[in-house]
Amino acid sequence: MAASMSQKDGQLCINKTTEKKTKTGKSRRETAVQGTNDSSIVSKCSMASVGYFSDPYLHCFVSKTTRRSPLIHRGYYVRAKAVDFFLKKFLETYPQNNQIVSLGAGFDSTYFRLRSEGVLTNTSFCEVDFPEVVQRKNAVIQSNEDLKNLIPGLKTQGAKKNPLIEINTRNYKLLGVDLTQLNTLEACFNLCGVDWDTPTLLLSECVMTYMTRRCSSAVVKWAGEAFSEAVFILYEQINPNDAFGKFMQNHFQLIGSPLKCINSFPTLHTQRDRFLNLGWSRSEAADMNHFYAELVPPDEQHRVESLEPFDEYEEWHLKCNHYMVVNATNSDSFPSLLPEILTSQDTDIKDCITVEGGTVSNPIWRFGHSSVLLSDGHSLVSFGGFGEELGKHCRILDLTITDIRTLQSYTVPVKVNPREVQVSRMHDQSVLLRDGSVILMGGRISPIHLCNQVLRIEFTPARGSQAESTVITPARGSQAESTVLCTNCGNTTNSVCDHKENVCPEEYVLLEGNHSEVCDSEQKTMNKSRRQEARTPSVCNQSNSSGNNCERPGNNHNGEGNNCERPGDNHNGEGNNCEEEFRRPEVNCVQLNSDSVRPDDINRSADLVEKLSSEGVYKYNSDSDGKVEKKSGKSSTEEDFHGYSGVRIQEVSPSGDVVSPRWRHSAVLIEHHGRDLLFLHGGRTDKKLALDDSYLLDTESFTWTEIEDKSPGKRQSHTASVWRGYVIIAGGMDQELRPLNSVYTFSIQTQQYTEIQMQGNLLPRYSHTAHVISDHLILVGGVNVNHSVPGVAFVDIDNQRATEFEIPIEYGQQLFMLHKHTSSYLGNNRILVIGGGGNCFSFGTHLNYSPLEIDISRCWEKC
């Protein structure tokens, strides 16, 4: 159909709109929206320069290139790929005369890219944006010979005849019109010779979301009525009401360009239906997760994976969950390209889970870290990850210990050289052993720097704390000569460095073997004959907190300030004199990972493990579902709060089958015939996105044995838990980056996996945590590619039935993103969450305010 407005009426409207405007609130908002164009084109240019998408003309519109992060590259890649996919399909469907109208084009270079590829021979390409934007774009074009040569007739078009029409040639038109002024836009189209009956594709990339519902709907309705054969491709944000969506909205609100339309059309269904309700004959929609998985060929996906190191899949999937594309048409000629939207029943049970977060003196802000509950029953240690330290976002080196009784935390600074000792890791696993030490394995420094050290860590109780009475047996290891790292100078030697300054024994950390030697605090060098004397204690002349001289080869204290010489491994805890064979110097460092040990995994072979003190009593009972039971007594004192002063670190070299370095794997300790075995499964490497191998480590001989059964398949970012002598593998992500909802049990006796044939609703998820409570597997949080954010899942293991519960996305004024976190079961149906969050695309980084408690007590009656 032809447009009804005459050119004369259109000219009057154009002259009216070009009158000088004052600096109103509206014009300021327009300036902010225009600013999103400048940021977007820089990101697109960075993405193309790395090789994600070929566009040799993007750099022409960028005054200064800036390298963006891999996450931003992927976000703009999938956007460019989607737009290019629909443009090419349109040009294939209408190979003769056709038109492309880009609404809110900004500095997009699509015309120049397609023109240089020779696919716009019969195409009239029209770009529309604010007058200020197109004036700047025209200036760039006029100053670049390569761009001008791609616009036939540009040099002969003559003087500009209308202030809103910057360029008007047969193949390319550039108009400066506000999209809220449809009469003006239609008049300009008439002046430029736009044909209303020629097949036309209208493209809107993140444009109408900045408009009000009334104005954006007017554009959709007008386009469907004005063009007799039209295709409308819409790319913009959705899902505003989950935690990521709210964070995204807050970002655009802060930069002055709020997403005005997103809450009017928040889902795929509403976006699809808006076109149908406004007269379009067919409409279909898909989010970017679906587009990438189904419409980007596998070989292209593999090429993308190889371009640069990447390990932010949670953020990548969340970003793609919050952007979608609509393909609408008013003609039967253009094919259907997207699948029918699956209508899933809302099976999540709401209003059963509450989140509580009190005021703490030292909140923990981090993600990708690891946590483990120590054998004292109340000290939860968190290491590494990425978060906030001294007001800056960085990879965390310091160790944080949280008292789960009070939720108060304290920091123990790291003293080792991280270049020599791999303690600051991400996505590693740590397991508490029976003797109270912790095994740290796997993880990464970066996506191309994997951790190959297996570390055994012993915790040093502070003098006078309750933890001091806890027995921690020295680590088992080889009898080979130790390697010592001096954290003062960073040198690694087989003895002690010759410093020009007095060095405290705490400046040394054991790297290899099962003993170390330290210098005398009053000397600059170690007596060589003492170093060579077999099994003779090295002594540090240093006063303890009571002022008495103490000759302490060991690192643990009896809490009474008496002289002691400790040749043995055991502590009497009563202040009696004792001896130890060699010194194990203190060092404040360690890192562990996500939910690697739970109360029901600790010392399962023991009938009962109790930690008693005059201040209060906590008990772990092997038949009480791992609950922490608090007995009568006083609350913790401030002195007891700081229960540990440091750690000892020993590198161990397991024998047996070779376990390749990896991260995002699972590990858990399980008892079998009186021996503690460490189970490990899956993960990823820098070359493989997911692994399918499983191993058992004998914690006495430190020997790895590979498991032949590989039934669970390749997976990473899953969980491993212990239930009735079985290991339970749950969730994760496979090598095709698809989240999983499968659950397997592994029998230590038969060395075989069995899949649980689940009934009910269990959402696929990865980057979650897990606990076993009363024969139920509880899955906490995670990420998937659906539009149902994983909350808390209850899996009845005996009856093989799952129930999902929705979790609040806010507590107070704080957003709550439940992935890349750690958690610990406190008993009494309460789960403690530490950290979580991630880099939210280009919107900033969200870090959960923690610790937080999740109350699941009301869920049991719904299972």
C-alpha positions in Angstrom: 0.0 0.0 0.0 1.2 3.5 -0.7 1.6 6.0 2.1 -1.2 8.5 2.2 0.7 11.6 3.3 1.6 14.1 0.6 5.1 15.4 0.2 3.8 19.0 0.9 2.3 18.0 4.2 5.4 16.1 5.0 7.6 19.1 4.3 5.5 21.2 6.7 5.9 18.6 9.4 9.7 18.4 8.8 10.1 22.2 9.0 8.2 22.1 12.3 10.3 19.5 13.9 13.6 21.2 13.0 12.9 24.2 15.2 15.5 24.8 17.8 14.8 23.0 21.0 15.7 24.0 24.5 17.7 21.6 26.7 14.7 19.8 28.2 14.6 16.6 30.2 13.6 14.8 27.1 16.6 16.0 25.1 18.9 15.0 28.0 17.4 11.5 27.9 17.9 11.4 24.1 21.5 12.3 24.6 21.9 9.4 27.1 20.3 7.0 24.6 22.6 8.2 21.9 25.5 7.5 24.2 24.7 3.8 24.1 25.5 3.9 20.4 29.0 5.1 21.1 29.7 2.4 23.6 28.1 -0.3 21.4 30.2 0.5 18.4 33.4 0.3 20.4 32.4 -3.1 21.7 31.5 -4.3 18.2 34.8 -3.1 16.8 36.7 -4.9 19.6 34.7 -8.1 18.9 35.5 -8.0 15.2 39.2 -7.3 15.8 39.6 -10.5 17.7 38.0 -12.5 14.9 34.6 -13.3 16.1 32.8 -11.6 13.2 34.2 -10.2 10.0 33.4 -6.5 9.5 36.3 -4.5 8.1 34.4 -1.2 8.3 33.5 -1.0 12.0 36.8 0.6 12.9 36.0 3.5 10.6 33.4 4.7 13.1 35.6 4.4 16.2 37.9 7.2 17.1 39.8 5.1 19.7 39.7 1.4 19.9 39.5 -0.3 23.3 39.9 -4.0 24.0 36.8 -5.4 25.6 36.5 -8.6 27.7 35.8 -12.0 26.2 32.3 -12.0 27.7 31.4 -8.7 26.0 32.9 -10.0 22.7 30.6 -13.1 22.9 27.6 -11.0 23.7 28.1 -8.7 20.6 29.1 -11.7 18.5 25.8 -13.5 19.0 23.9 -10.2 18.3 25.8 -9.7 15.1 25.4 -13.3 14.1 21.6 -13.2 14.7 21.1 -10.0 12.7 23.3 -11.2 9.9 21.3 -14.5 9.8 18.0 -12.8 9.3 19.3 -10.3 6.8 20.8 -13.0 4.6 17.6 -15.1 4.8 15.6 -12.0 3.7 18.0 -11.3 0.8 17.8 -15.0 -0.3 14.0 -14.9 -0.1 13.6 -11.7 -2.1 16.6 -11.8 -4.6 15.0 -9.1 -6.8 14.2 -5.6 -5.7 14.0 -5.2 -1.9 14.5 -2.7 0.9 16.1 -2.7 4.3 15.2 -0.1 6.8 17.4 0.1 9.9 15.6 1.9 12.7 18.0 3.5 15.2 21.0 2.4 13.2 23.6 4.5 15.0 27.1 3.9 13.7 26.3 0.4 12.5 28.4 -0.6 9.4 26.1 -3.3 8.1 25.4 -1.6 4.8 29.1 -1.2 4.0 29.9 -4.8 5.0 27.1 -6.3 2.9 27.8 -3.9 0.0 31.4 -5.0 -0.1 30.3 -8.6 -0.1 28.2 -7.9 -3.2 24.8 -9.0 -1.8 23.1 -5.6 -2.0 22.9 -5.3 -5.8 19.1 -4.9 -5.8 18.7 -3.4 -2.4 17.8 0.1 -1.2 19.3 0.5 2.3 17.9 3.2 4.6 19.2 4.1 8.0 17.3 6.2 10.5 18.4 7.7 13.8 18.4 11.0 15.8 19.5 14.0 13.7 22.7 14.5 15.8 23.7 10.9 15.3 23.3 10.8 11.6 25.1 14.1 11.2 28.1 12.7 12.9 27.9 9.5 10.9 27.7 11.5 7.6 30.8 13.4 8.7 32.6 10.2 9.1 31.5 8.9 5.8 32.4 12.1 3.9 35.9 11.9 5.4 36.6 8.3 4.4 37.2 7.4 0.8 36.6 3.7 1.3 33.1 4.4 2.7 32.3 6.9 0.0 33.3 4.5 -2.7 30.7 2.0 -1.4 27.8 4.5 -1.9 27.3 4.9 -5.7 26.1 8.4 -6.6 27.2 10.0 -3.3 29.7 12.3 -5.0 27.0 13.5 -7.5 24.0 13.8 -5.2 24.4 17.6 -5.0 23.6 19.9 -2.1 21.4 18.7 0.7 17.8 19.6 0.0 16.3 18.8 3.4 17.9 19.2 6.9 16.7 15.8 8.0 18.0 13.9 4.9 21.8 13.6 5.2 22.3 11.2 2.3 19.8 10.2 -0.4 21.1 7.9 -3.2 19.5 5.0 -5.0 21.3 2.4 -2.8 21.8 4.2 0.5 19.8 6.7 2.5 20.6 8.3 5.8 17.8 10.1 7.7 17.8 12.1 11.0 14.3 11.5 12.4 13.0 10.8 15.9 11.1 7.5 15.8 8.4 8.9 18.0 7.5 11.3 15.1 6.0 8.8 12.6 4.4 11.4 10.4 7.8 13.0 9.9 9.4 9.7 9.2 6.8 8.8 6.6 7.2 12.2 4.9 11.0 11.7 4.7 10.5 8.2 3.2 8.3 9.7 0.6 10.9 12.4 -0.2 13.6 9.7 -0.5 11.6 7.5 -2.8 11.0 4.6 -0.4 8.6 2.1 -2.2 5.9 1.0 0.1 5.0 -2.1 -2.0 8.6 -3.4 -2.3 9.5 -6.3 0.1 11.0 -4.5 3.1 12.9 -5.7 6.2 12.7 -3.4 9.2 15.5 -3.9 11.7 15.5 -2.6 15.3 18.5 -3.5 17.5 18.0 -2.4 21.1 16.1 0.7 20.1 12.4 0.5 20.9 13.1 -0.7 24.4 14.1 2.9 25.2 10.7 4.1 24.0 7.5 4.1 25.9 5.0 1.3 25.3 2.7 3.6 23.4 5.4 4.9 21.1 7.0 1.6 20.4 3.7 -0.1 19.7 2.9 2.8 17.4 6.1 1.9 15.4 5.2 -1.8 15.2 1.6 -1.0 14.1 2.6 1.6 11.6 5.3 -0.6 9.9 2.8 -3.5 9.5 0.3 -1.2 7.9 2.5 1.1 5.8 4.5 -1.7 4.0 2.5 -4.2 2.0 5.1 -7.0 2.3 7.2 -6.6 5.4 9.5 -8.5 7.8 10.3 -7.0 11.2 13.4 -8.2 13.0 13.5 -7.0 16.6 16.5 -7.5 19.0 16.2 -6.3 22.6 16.2 -7.2 26.3 13.7 -9.4 28.1 13.2 -11.0 31.6 13.5 -7.9 33.7 12.2 -9.5 37.0 14.9 -11.9 38.0 18.1 -10.8 39.7 20.1 -10.4 36.5 17.2 -8.5 34.9 17.0 -6.1 37.8 20.7 -5.5 37.8 20.5 -4.8 34.0 17.6 -2.4 34.5 19.5 -0.6 37.3 22.5 -0.2 35.0 20.5 1.5 32.3 18.7 3.6 34.8 22.0 4.9 36.2 23.4 5.9 32.8 20.2 7.9 32.1 18.7 5.6 29.5 16.1 3.5 31.3 14.5 0.5 29.5 11.0 2.0 29.4 9.4 -0.8 27.4 10.9 -4.0 29.0 8.3 -4.4 31.7 5.5 -4.0 29.2 6.8 -6.9 27.1 8.9 -8.9 29.6 8.9 -12.4 28.1 9.3 -14.3 24.8 5.5 -14.8 24.7 4.6 -11.1 25.2 7.2 -10.0 22.7 5.8 -12.4 20.1 2.2 -11.5 20.9 2.7 -7.8 20.6 3.2 -8.1 16.9 0.2 -10.5 16.5 -2.0 -8.1 18.5 -0.9 -5.2 16.3 -1.8 -6.8 13.0 1.1 -8.9 11.9 0.1 -12.3 10.5 2.9 -14.3 12.0 5.4 -13.8 14.8 8.0 -16.0 16.4 10.7 -15.3 19.1 13.7 -17.0 20.6 16.3 -16.0 23.1 20.0 -15.9 22.3 20.8 -19.2 24.1 18.5 -21.0 21.7 19.8 -19.1 18.7 23.4 -19.9 19.5 22.7 -23.6 20.3 20.4 -24.4 17.4 21.1 -21.9 14.6 24.9 -21.5 14.9 26.6 -24.5 13.3 28.7 -26.7 15.5 31.9 -26.0 13.6 31.3 -22.3 14.0 30.7 -22.8 17.8 34.0 -24.6 18.0 35.8 -21.8 16.1 34.4 -19.3 18.6 35.6 -21.4 21.5 39.1 -21.3 20.1 39.4 -17.6 19.6 40.4 -16.6 23.2 40.4 -18.0 26.7 37.0 -18.0 28.2 35.5 -19.2 31.5 32.4 -17.0 32.2 29.7 -19.4 31.0 27.3 -18.5 33.8 27.4 -14.8 32.7 27.3 -15.8 29.1 24.1 -17.9 29.5 22.5 -15.3 31.7 23.2 -12.6 29.2 21.7 -14.7 26.4 18.7 -15.5 28.5 18.0 -11.7 28.7 18.2 -10.9 25.0 15.9 -12.2 22.3 15.0 -11.8 18.7 11.6 -11.6 17.1 10.9 -12.5 13.5 7.5 -11.1 12.4 5.9 -10.8 9.0 2.7 -9.7 7.3 3.3 -11.9 4.3 3.4 -15.7 3.8 6.4 -15.4 1.5 9.0 -15.2 4.3 9.7 -18.5 5.9 9.4 -19.4 9.6 12.9 -19.6 11.1 12.4 -20.0 14.8 10.7 -22.8 16.8 7.4 -22.6 18.6 7.9 -21.3 22.1 7.6 -24.1 24.6 4.9 -23.4 27.1 6.2 -24.9 30.4 4.0 -25.2 33.3 5.0 -23.1 36.3 5.8 -25.9 38.7 7.9 -23.9 41.1 6.5 -23.7 44.5 6.6 -20.2 45.8 6.7 -18.5 49.2 8.3 -21.5 51.0 11.9 -20.2 51.2 13.1 -17.2 53.0 16.5 -15.5 52.8 18.0 -13.7 55.8 21.1 -11.6 56.0 22.1 -9.8 59.2 24.6 -7.0 59.7 28.1 -8.4 59.8 31.4 -6.5 60.5 33.3 -8.1 57.7 31.0 -9.2 54.8 32.3 -11.5 52.1 32.1 -10.3 48.6 33.4 -12.9 46.1 32.5 -15.6 43.6 34.2 -18.6 42.1 35.8 -19.2 45.5 35.8 -22.3 47.7 34.7 -23.0 51.2 35.2 -25.9 53.7 34.0 -26.4 57.2 36.8 -27.3 59.5 36.7 -30.1 62.1 36.1 -27.7 65.0 32.5 -27.7 63.7 32.0 -23.9 63.4 34.9 -22.4 61.3 34.0 -22.1 57.6 37.1 -21.2 55.6 36.7 -19.4 52.2 39.6 -19.0 49.9 40.4 -17.4 46.6 37.8 -16.5 44.0 37.2 -13.1 42.5 35.7 -10.3 44.5 36.3 -7.0 46.4 39.4 -6.4 48.3 40.5 -3.0 49.6 37.8 -1.4 47.5 38.9 -3.0 44.3 37.7 -5.9 42.2 40.4 -8.5 41.9 41.3 -12.1 42.4 41.3 -12.7 46.2 44.5 -13.9 47.9 43.5 -13.6 51.5 41.8 -16.3 53.5 38.5 -15.6 55.3 37.1 -17.6 58.2 33.5 -17.3 59.1 32.1 -18.5 62.5 28.8 -20.1 61.5 27.4 -19.5 65.0 27.7 -15.7 64.8 28.2 -15.2 61.0 31.1 -12.9 61.8 34.2 -13.3 59.7 37.9 -12.4 60.0 40.6 -12.3 57.4 44.0 -14.0 57.6 46.4 -12.3 55.2 48.3 -14.6 52.8 52.1 -14.6 53.1 53.2 -16.9 50.4 54.3 -16.0 46.9 51.4 -17.0 44.7 53.8 -17.5 41.8 55.5 -20.3 43.7 52.6 -21.8 45.7 49.2 -22.2 43.9 46.9 -21.3 46.7 44.9 -18.5 45.0 42.7 -20.5 42.7 39.3 -20.4 41.1 36.9 -23.3 40.6 39.1 -25.8 42.6 38.0 -28.5 45.0 39.0 -29.0 48.6 38.2 -31.8 50.9 38.5 -32.1 54.7 40.4 -35.2 55.8 39.8 -37.2 59.0 42.9 -35.8 60.6 41.6 -32.2 60.2 43.9 -31.2 57.3 42.5 -30.2 53.9 43.4 -31.4 50.4 43.3 -28.7 47.8 43.3 -29.9 44.2 42.6 -28.6 40.7 41.4 -25.1 39.9 42.9 -22.5 37.7 44.8 -19.2 37.9 43.4 -18.2 34.5 41.7 -20.2 31.7 45.1 -20.9 30.3 47.0 -21.4 33.5 45.8 -24.5 35.3 46.9 -25.5 38.8 49.0 -28.6 38.9 50.0 -28.6 42.6 48.1 -30.8 45.0 48.3 -29.1 48.4 47.7 -30.4 51.9 46.8 -27.7 54.3 46.9 -27.8 58.1 45.3 -25.0 60.2 47.1 -23.4 63.1 44.8 -22.5 66.0 45.4 -19.1 67.6 46.7 -19.1 71.2 43.9 -19.4 73.7 41.1 -20.3 71.2 38.8 -23.2 71.3 40.2 -24.4 68.1 43.6 -24.9 69.8 42.2 -28.0 71.6 41.3 -29.6 68.3 43.8 -32.3 67.3 45.4 -31.8 63.9 47.7 -34.6 62.9 50.8 -33.6 60.9 50.4 -34.4 57.2 51.5 -37.7 55.8 53.9 -37.4 52.9 57.1 -38.6 51.4 60.3 -38.6 53.4 62.2 -36.7 50.7 64.0 -33.5 51.5 61.7 -30.6 51.8 61.6 -27.5 49.6 61.1 -24.3 51.5 59.7 -21.0 50.2 60.8 -17.8 51.8 57.9 -15.4 51.6 60.2 -12.5 52.5 62.4 -12.8 49.4 60.4 -15.2 47.3 63.3 -17.6 46.8 62.8 -21.4 47.0 65.6 -23.4 48.6 66.2 -26.7 50.4 67.1 -24.8 53.5 66.7 -21.2 54.8 67.7 -18.1 52.9 70.5 -15.8 54.2 68.6 -12.6 54.8 70.2 -9.3 55.9 67.3 -8.9 58.2 66.0 -11.1 61.1 63.3 -13.4 59.8 60.6 -14.9 61.8 59.9 -18.6 61.2 56.5 -17.7 60.0 58.1 -16.4 56.8 58.7 -20.0 55.6 56.2 -22.4 54.1 56.8 -26.1 53.4 56.4 -26.9 49.7 57.5 -30.6 49.5 58.2 -33.5 51.7 57.0 -33.8 55.3 59.3 -31.5 57.2 61.0 -28.2 57.0 63.7 -26.2 58.6 63.7 -22.6 59.8 66.2 -20.0 60.8 66.8 -18.8 64.3 65.1 -15.5 64.8 68.3 -14.0 66.2 70.6 -15.3 63.4 71.0 -14.5 59.8 71.9 -18.0 58.7 71.2 -21.5 59.8 73.9 -23.6 61.4 74.8 -26.1 58.7 75.5 -28.9 61.1 72.0 -28.5 62.6 70.4 -28.7 59.1 72.2 -32.0 58.4 71.4 -33.6 61.7 68.7 -36.2 61.1 65.4 -35.8 62.8 66.6 -33.1 65.1 64.3 -30.2 65.9 65.1 -26.8 64.6 64.2 -24.3 67.3 63.0 -20.7 67.1 63.7 -18.6 70.2 60.5 -16.7 70.4 58.2 -15.8 73.2 54.6 -16.9 73.4 51.7 -14.9 74.5 52.5 -15.5 78.1 56.0 -14.2 77.9 57.7 -17.6 78.6 60.5 -18.9 76.4 59.2 -21.5 74.1 61.2 -24.0 72.1 58.5 -25.1 69.7 59.3 -27.2 66.7 55.6 -27.7 66.1 53.1 -25.1 65.1 50.3 -26.0 67.5 50.0 -24.8 71.1 48.8 -26.3 74.2 47.3 -23.0 75.3 49.0 -22.9 78.7 52.3 -21.1 77.8 54.5 -23.9 79.2 57.8 -24.8 77.6 57.4 -27.7 75.2 59.5 -29.8 72.9 57.3 -31.9 70.7 58.7 -34.9 68.8 55.4 -36.6 68.5 52.3 -35.9 66.4 49.8 -35.8 69.2 48.8 -33.0 71.6 47.7 -33.6 75.1 45.8 -30.4 75.4 46.5 -30.1 79.1 49.6 -28.0 79.1 52.1 -30.8 79.8 55.6 -30.7 78.5 56.0 -32.4 75.1 58.4 -32.7 72.2 58.1 -32.7 68.5 60.7 -33.8 65.9 60.7 -30.8 63.6 59.4 -27.4 63.0 56.4 -26.7 60.7 56.4 -22.9 60.4 53.1 -21.0 60.1 51.9 -19.3 57.0 48.7 -17.5 56.4 47.3 -18.8 53.1 45.0 -21.3 51.6 42.2 -21.7 49.0 39.4 -24.3 48.8 36.3 -24.7 46.6 32.6 -25.0 46.3 30.7 -27.2 48.7 33.5 -29.8 48.7 32.7 -31.0 52.2 29.5 -31.1 54.1 28.8 -31.9 57.7 27.5 -35.4 56.8 30.8 -36.1 54.9 33.0 -35.4 57.9 34.5 -38.4 59.7 31.7 -40.7 58.6 33.7 -43.7 59.9 33.6 -42.4 63.4 30.6 -43.1 65.5 30.6 -39.6 67.0 32.7 -36.5 66.7 32.2 -34.0 69.4 33.8 -30.6 70.0 33.3 -29.4 73.5 34.4 -26.2 75.3 33.5 -24.2 78.3 32.1 -21.5 76.0 29.6 -23.8 74.3 29.2 -27.2 72.8 28.8 -28.2 69.2 28.4 -31.8 68.0 28.5 -33.6 64.7 26.7 -36.9 64.9 27.1 -39.4 62.0 23.4 -40.5 62.4 21.9 -37.0 62.7 21.9 -36.1 59.0 25.0 -33.9 59.4 23.2 -31.4 61.5 25.1 -29.0 63.8 23.6 -29.3 67.2 24.3 -26.5 69.7 24.4 -27.4 73.4 24.0 -25.1 76.3 26.8 -22.8 77.1 28.0 -19.2 76.7 28.3 -17.4 73.5 31.7 -17.2 71.8 34.1 -14.6 73.1 36.0 -12.2 70.9 39.2 -14.1 71.6 37.7 -17.4 70.5 36.2 -15.8 67.4 39.7 -15.5 65.9 40.2 -19.2 66.2 43.0 -19.7 63.7 46.2 -17.7 63.1 47.5 -19.4 60.0 48.1 -22.6 58.0 50.8 -24.9 57.0 51.0 -25.9 53.3 52.6 -29.1 52.0 52.7 -30.1 48.3 52.0 -33.8 47.9 52.6 -35.9 44.8 50.1 -38.8 44.6 51.1 -41.9 42.7 49.1 -44.3 40.6 47.0 -43.3 37.6 47.6 -39.8 36.3 45.0 -37.2 36.9 45.3 -34.3 34.5 45.0 -30.7 35.8 41.5 -29.4 35.7 38.9 -27.1 37.1 35.2 -27.0 37.6 35.3 -30.7 38.7 33.7 -32.3 41.8 35.4 -34.0 44.7 34.1 -35.5 48.0 35.4 -37.8 50.7 33.8 -41.2 51.4 34.6 -43.9 53.8 34.9 -47.5 52.6 36.0 -50.4 54.8 37.6 -48.1 57.3 39.6 -46.2 54.7 38.9 -42.7 53.5 38.7 -42.4 49.8 38.6 -39.1 47.9 36.3 -39.3 44.9 36.9 -37.0 41.9 34.9 -36.6 38.7 34.8 -34.5 35.5 35.7 -30.9 35.2 37.3 -29.1 32.2 40.7 -28.2 30.9 42.1 -25.4 28.7 41.5 -27.7 25.7 38.4 -29.7 26.6 35.1 -28.1 27.7 34.1 -31.2 29.8 35.7 -34.4 31.0 34.2 -37.8 31.7 36.8 -39.5 33.9 36.5 -40.5 37.6 39.1 -41.4 40.2 39.5 -42.6 43.7 42.4 -41.4 45.9 43.4 -43.5 48.9 44.2 -40.8 51.4 46.6 -43.0 53.3 48.8 -44.1 50.4 48.0 -41.2 48.2 47.4 -43.4 45.2 45.0 -42.5 42.4 42.9 -45.3 40.8 40.9 -44.5 37.7 37.3 -45.7 37.5 36.4 -47.5 34.3 32.7 -46.7 34.2 32.1 -43.4 32.4 28.3 -43.5 32.4 27.6 -39.9 33.6 29.3 -38.6 30.5 31.3 -35.4 30.1 30.3 -32.7 32.6 31.7 -29.8 34.5 30.4 -27.5 37.2 28.4 -30.3 38.8 28.3 -31.5 42.4 29.3 -34.6 44.3 27.7 -35.6 47.6 27.7 -38.7 49.9 24.5 -40.7 50.7 24.5 -44.1 52.4 27.9 -45.0 51.2 27.2 -43.8 47.6 28.4 -40.8 45.8 25.7 -38.7 44.1 26.6 -36.7 40.9 24.1 -34.0 40.1 23.7 -31.5 37.4 26.5 -29.8 35.6 27.2 -28.8 32.0 28.3 -31.0 29.1 30.8 -30.5 26.3 28.2 -28.8 24.2 27.6 -26.2 27.0 24.1 -27.6 27.7 23.1 -27.6 31.4 22.1 -31.0 32.7 19.5 -32.3 35.2 20.6 -35.9 35.4 21.5 -37.5 38.7 23.8 -40.5 39.1 24.7 -42.6 42.1 28.2 -44.3 42.2 28.8 -47.4 44.3 32.2 -47.7 45.9 31.6 -51.4 46.2 30.8 -52.2 42.6 32.6 -49.3 41.0 29.5 -48.7 38.9 27.2 -45.7 38.2 23.4 -45.8 38.1 21.2 -43.1 36.8 18.2 -42.1 38.9 15.1 -42.0 36.7 13.7 -38.8 38.0 10.1 -38.0 38.3 8.6 -34.5 38.9 10.3 -31.2 38.0 14.1 -30.9 38.2 15.5 -28.0 36.3 18.8 -28.4 34.5 21.5 -26.4 36.3 25.2 -26.0 36.9 27.4 -23.9 39.2 25.2 -24.9 42.1 25.9 -26.5 45.5 24.4 -29.6 47.0 23.7 -31.2 50.4 22.2 -34.5 51.6 19.6 -34.1 54.3 17.2 -36.9 55.5 17.6 -39.0 52.3 17.0 -35.9 50.2 19.5 -34.3 47.8 19.1 -30.5 48.1 20.4 -28.6 45.1 20.9 -24.9 45.8 20.9 -22.3 43.0 22.8 -22.6 39.7 22.4 -21.4 36.2 20.5 -22.8 33.2 19.4 -21.7 29.7 15.7 -21.8 30.5 13.7 -18.9 31.7 13.1 -20.5 35.1 15.9 -19.5 37.3 17.0 -22.5 39.5 16.0 -22.0 43.1 16.3 -24.9 45.6 15.4 -28.4 44.4 14.5 -31.2 46.7 15.3 -34.7 45.3 13.8 -37.6 47.2 16.5 -40.2 46.5 14.5 -43.2 47.6 11.4 -42.3 45.7 13.3 -40.7 42.8 11.1 -37.6 42.7 12.1 -34.0 42.5 10.4 -30.7 43.5 11.6 -27.2 42.7 11.1 -24.3 45.0 11.5 -20.7 44.0 14.0 -18.6 45.9 13.7 -14.8 46.5 15.9 -12.7 44.3 16.2 -9.9 46.9 16.7 -9.6 50.6 16.2 -6.0 51.8 17.7 -3.8 49.1 20.2 -6.5 48.1 20.0 -8.6 44.9 20.7 -12.3 45.3 22.3 -14.2 42.5 22.7 -17.8 43.5 25.6 -19.1 41.4 29.4 -19.4 41.8 28.6 -19.4 45.5 29.5 -21.9 48.3 27.1 -23.2 51.0 27.2 -25.1 54.2 24.3 -26.9 56.0 23.8 -25.5 59.5 21.2 -27.9 60.7 17.6 -27.0 61.6 16.8 -26.6 57.9 19.1 -23.6 57.5 21.7 -23.3 54.7 24.5 -20.8 54.9 25.5 -19.1 51.6 28.9 -17.5 51.1 29.5 -15.2 48.2 28.1 -15.7 44.7 27.4 -13.4 41.7 29.4 -12.6 38.6 30.3 -10.2 35.9 26.9 -9.1 34.4 27.9 -8.5 30.8 28.7 -4.8 30.2 26.4 -3.8 33.1 29.0 -4.3 35.8 29.9 -6.9 38.4 27.4 -8.1 41.1 28.7 -9.5 44.3 26.3 -11.0 46.8 26.4 -9.5 50.3 27.2 -12.5 52.5 27.0 -14.5 54.6 23.3 -15.2 54.1 21.0 -17.9 55.5 18.3 -19.8 53.5 15.5 -21.3 55.6 14.0 -24.4 53.9 11.9 -25.6 56.8 8.6 -24.9 55.0 9.5 -27.0 51.9 9.3 -30.4 53.5 5.5 -30.5 53.6 5.3 -29.7 49.9 7.7 -32.5 48.8 
